[in-house]
Amino acid sequence: MERELRIYIAEDDVGVIDTLRDFIEDQGLGEVVGSSEDDGGDALQIAALQPDLILIDFLMPGQDGAELVRRLREKGCRAKCIMLSQVTQKDMIAKAYDAGIDFFLNKPINIVELRAVIGTVVRQLENERTIEALRRVLFSGQQAVPQDTDEESRRKINNILASVGMAGEKGSADILNLCLFVKREQKSLQQESIRELCSELSDNPKSMEQRMRRAIAVGLTNLAHLGLEDFLNESFTRYGSTLFRFEEVRAEMDLIRGKKDYGGKPSIKKFIESLMQLAEQDS
């Protein structure tokens, strides 16, 4: 990243604040630019500090963490938010995600997991800034980087799909063709739906979309298994935080462990956009 990760801590236990601050600074994970106790602090004041990441306790007196996140989003704060809580009820966790959090970690805090999630945040921010820079260049009509040939793009995309165990799935060929079509024709994933794009490639766009969805679900499950076996697995750390939202991977892992009766629900559009971005970055 161009600058050190700016982190804010909203927590009603000063001991937890001190522990988190020491861990973050000792591990070189970023700079703690502020903290607040009791009710978590004022959303406007927190947003003014322009943090990249906010660690938020769910249960605080005065206002809960979900309400604080909601107010932050209303103020236009785009910081990544990690909710920290002992809460295990599905409706409460759903409330936090509805408010706009990015990750949910259970207390007591697992330091290894926290470090991994902060690493995920760093990669997400880097990807978002790269995508935004590319969009600015494309909008200005300038060429950002040399364009890959279809064959180079095909090789890179296939390598990524193979890394997450999707190469043998029928829908992977559809995903590859869609990526090459979007790139070649300079289609906008923001302006066109997946079904609309599929209709330009297939006489049965619904079936094509279903094949891609099933293939992506296989990739999600494979990554979740990798994460359960080794949280530091190279494919898991690289693709689990880019091709999918981390909470989707976490939900899939919980399903496999029998802790939940539902898994992640990945977005085809998010997967395709991230896959193309990774292929552009791949050397």
C-alpha positions in Angstrom: 0.0 0.0 0.0 1.1 3.6 -0.6 0.7 4.5 3.1 0.5 2.7 6.4 -2.9 1.2 7.2 -4.9 3.6 9.4 -6.8 1.8 12.1 -9.4 3.1 14.6 -10.6 1.0 17.6 -14.1 1.4 19.0 -14.3 -0.7 22.2 -15.7 -0.2 25.7 -12.9 -2.1 27.4 -9.7 -0.1 27.7 -7.8 -3.3 28.3 -8.9 -4.7 25.0 -8.0 -1.4 23.3 -4.5 -1.5 24.8 -4.0 -5.2 23.7 -5.2 -4.5 20.2 -3.0 -1.4 19.9 0.1 -3.2 21.1 -0.6 -6.2 18.8 -1.1 -4.0 15.7 1.9 -1.8 16.3 4.2 -4.6 17.4 3.3 -6.7 14.3 3.7 -3.7 12.0 0.1 -4.1 10.8 -0.7 -0.4 10.7 -1.1 2.8 12.8 -3.8 3.2 15.4 -5.0 6.7 14.7 -7.6 6.8 17.4 -9.8 4.9 19.9 -13.0 5.5 21.9 -14.5 3.8 24.9 -18.0 3.7 26.4 -20.4 4.2 23.4 -17.8 3.8 20.7 -17.5 7.5 19.8 -19.1 9.9 17.4 -19.4 8.7 13.8 -18.5 12.1 12.3 -15.4 12.5 14.3 -14.3 8.9 13.5 -14.9 9.5 9.8 -12.9 12.7 9.9 -9.8 10.7 10.8 -10.1 8.9 7.5 -9.3 5.4 8.8 -8.8 2.5 6.4 -10.0 0.0 9.0 -12.2 0.2 12.1 -12.3 -2.5 14.8 -15.7 -2.3 16.5 -17.1 -4.0 19.6 -20.7 -5.1 19.0 -22.1 -4.7 22.5 -21.3 -1.2 23.9 -23.4 1.0 26.3 -25.3 3.8 24.6 -25.2 2.4 21.1 -24.3 -1.0 19.8 -21.6 -1.5 17.2 -24.1 -2.1 14.4 -25.6 1.3 15.0 -22.2 2.9 14.9 -21.4 1.3 11.6 -24.7 2.4 10.2 -24.0 6.0 11.2 -20.5 5.8 9.7 -21.9 4.6 6.4 -24.4 7.4 6.4 -21.5 9.8 6.9 -19.9 8.4 3.8 -17.2 6.5 5.7 -15.8 3.7 3.4 -13.4 2.2 5.9 -13.5 -1.6 6.2 -15.2 -2.6 9.5 -14.4 -5.7 11.6 -17.0 -6.4 14.2 -15.7 -8.1 17.4 -18.2 -9.8 19.6 -19.2 -12.8 21.7 -22.6 -12.7 20.1 -23.4 -16.0 18.2 -27.1 -15.5 17.4 -27.7 -15.5 13.6 -30.1 -12.6 13.7 -27.6 -10.4 15.6 -24.8 -11.2 13.2 -27.1 -10.6 10.3 -27.9 -7.2 11.8 -24.2 -6.3 11.8 -23.8 -7.3 8.2 -26.9 -5.4 7.2 -25.4 -2.3 8.9 -22.4 -2.5 6.6 -19.6 -4.5 8.4 -17.1 -6.4 6.2 -16.0 -9.1 8.7 -17.2 -10.6 11.9 -14.7 -12.1 14.5 -15.8 -13.9 17.6 -14.4 -13.0 21.0 -12.1 -14.0 22.6 -10.1 -12.7 19.8 -7.9 -15.2 17.9 -4.7 -13.2 17.1 -3.8 -15.5 14.2 -7.3 -14.9 12.7 -7.2 -11.2 13.3 -3.8 -10.9 11.6 -5.1 -12.9 8.6 -8.2 -10.7 8.3 -6.2 -7.5 8.5 -4.0 -8.9 5.7 -7.2 -9.5 3.8 -8.2 -5.9 4.3 -4.9 -4.7 3.0 -5.2 -6.8 -0.2 -8.8 -5.7 -0.7 -7.8 -2.0 -0.4 -4.9 -2.5 -2.8 -7.2 -4.2 -5.3 -9.8 -1.4 -5.0 -7.2 1.3 -5.5 -5.8 -0.6 -8.5 -9.3 -1.0 -10.0 -10.1 2.7 -9.4 -6.8 3.7 -11.1 -7.6 1.6 -14.1 -11.0 3.0 -14.3 -9.7 6.6 -14.2 -7.2 5.8 -17.0 -9.9 4.1 -19.1 -12.2 7.0 -18.6 -9.5 9.4 -19.8 -9.0 7.3 -22.9 -5.4 6.4 -22.1 -3.7 3.0 -22.1 -2.8 1.9 -18.6 -0.8 -1.3 -19.3 -0.1 -3.4 -22.4 -3.2 -5.5 -23.3 -2.8 -9.2 -23.1 -3.6 -11.3 -26.1 -6.6 -13.6 -25.8 -4.2 -16.6 -25.4 -2.3 -14.9 -22.6 -5.5 -14.0 -20.8 -6.8 -17.6 -21.4 -3.7 -19.1 -19.8 -3.8 -16.8 -16.7 -7.5 -17.3 -16.1 -7.2 -21.0 -16.5 -4.3 -21.1 -14.0 -6.4 -19.2 -11.4 -9.4 -21.5 -11.9 -7.1 -24.5 -11.6 -5.7 -23.2 -8.4 -9.1 -23.2 -6.7 -10.1 -26.6 -8.1 -12.5 -25.3 -10.8 -10.7 -26.3 -14.0 -12.8 -29.5 -14.4 -16.2 -27.9 -14.0 -18.4 -27.3 -17.0 -19.1 -23.8 -15.9 -15.4 -22.9 -16.0 -15.4 -22.8 -19.8 -18.3 -20.4 -19.6 -16.5 -18.2 -17.1 -13.4 -18.2 -19.3 -15.4 -17.3 -22.4 -17.3 -14.5 -20.6 -14.1 -13.0 -19.2 -12.5 -13.0 -22.7 -15.6 -11.5 -24.2 -15.9 -8.7 -21.6 -12.3 -7.8 -22.1 -12.3 -8.0 -25.9 -15.5 -6.1 -26.4 -14.7 -3.7 -23.5 -18.1 -4.5 -21.8 -19.0 -2.9 -18.5 -19.8 -5.2 -15.7 -21.4 -2.3 -13.9 -23.8 -1.4 -16.6 -24.8 -4.9 -17.9 -26.1 -7.8 -15.9 -24.6 -11.3 -16.1 -27.7 -12.5 -17.9 -27.4 -9.8 -20.5 -23.8 -10.7 -21.1 -24.6 -14.4 -21.3 -27.3 -13.7 -23.9 -24.6 -12.4 -26.2 -22.7 -15.6 -25.9 -25.3 -18.3 -25.6 -28.7 -19.2 -27.0 -29.6 -20.3 -23.5 -28.2 -17.6 -21.2 -30.0 -19.0 -18.1 -28.3 -22.4 -18.4 -25.0 -20.7 -18.9 -25.5 -18.6 -15.8 -26.5 -21.6 -13.8 -23.4 -23.5 -14.9 -21.1 -20.6 -13.9 -22.9 -20.4 -10.5 -22.4 -24.1 -9.8 -18.7 -23.9 -10.8 -18.1 -20.8 -8.6 -19.9 -22.6 -5.7 -17.4 -25.5 -6.1 -14.5 -23.0 -6.0 -15.9 -21.5 -2.8 -16.2 -24.9 -1.2 -12.7 -25.9 -2.2 -11.2 -22.8 -0.8 -13.1 -23.3 2.5 -11.7 -26.8 2.8 -8.2 -25.4 2.1 -8.7 -22.8 4.9 -9.8 -25.4 7.4 -6.8 -27.6 6.7 -4.3 -24.7 6.7 -5.3 -21.1 7.3 -2.1 -19.9 5.7 -2.4 -22.0 2.6 -1.2 -20.0 -0.4 -4.3 -20.5 -2.6 -6.6 -19.8 0.4 -4.9 -16.6 1.4 -4.6 -15.3 -2.1 -8.0 -16.2 -3.6 -10.2 -16.5 -0.6 -10.0 -12.8 0.0 -10.2 -11.7 -3.7 -12.5 -14.0 -5.7 -15.0 -14.0 -2.8 -16.0 -11.8 0.1 -14.3 -13.1 3.3 -17.6 -13.6 5.1 -18.8 -15.9 2.3 -15.7 -18.1 2.8 -16.2 -18.0 6.6 -19.8 -19.1 6.2 -18.8 -22.0 4.0 -16.2 -23.0 6.5 -18.8 -22.9 9.2 -21.1 -25.0 7.1 -18.4 -27.7 6.6 -17.7 -27.7 10.3 -21.4 -28.1 11.1 -21.6 -24.8 12.9 -24.1 -23.4 10.4 -26.8 -24.9 8.2 -26.0 -22.5 5.3 -22.9 -21.6 3.4 -21.7 -18.6 1.4 -23.7 -17.1 -1.5 -21.1 -15.7 -3.9 -21.9 -13.2 -6.6 -21.1 -14.2 -10.2 -20.4 -10.6 -11.1 -18.0 -10.1 -8.2 -16.2 -13.3 -9.0 -15.8 -12.4 -12.7 -14.6 -8.9 -11.9 -12.1 -10.1 -9.4 -10.9 -13.0 -11.6 -10.2 -10.5 -14.5 -8.4 -8.2 -12.1 -6.2 -11.0 -10.8 -5.4 -12.1 -14.3 -4.3 -8.5 -15.2 -2.0 -8.5 -12.1 -0.6 -12.0 -12.8 2.8 -11.9 -14.4 
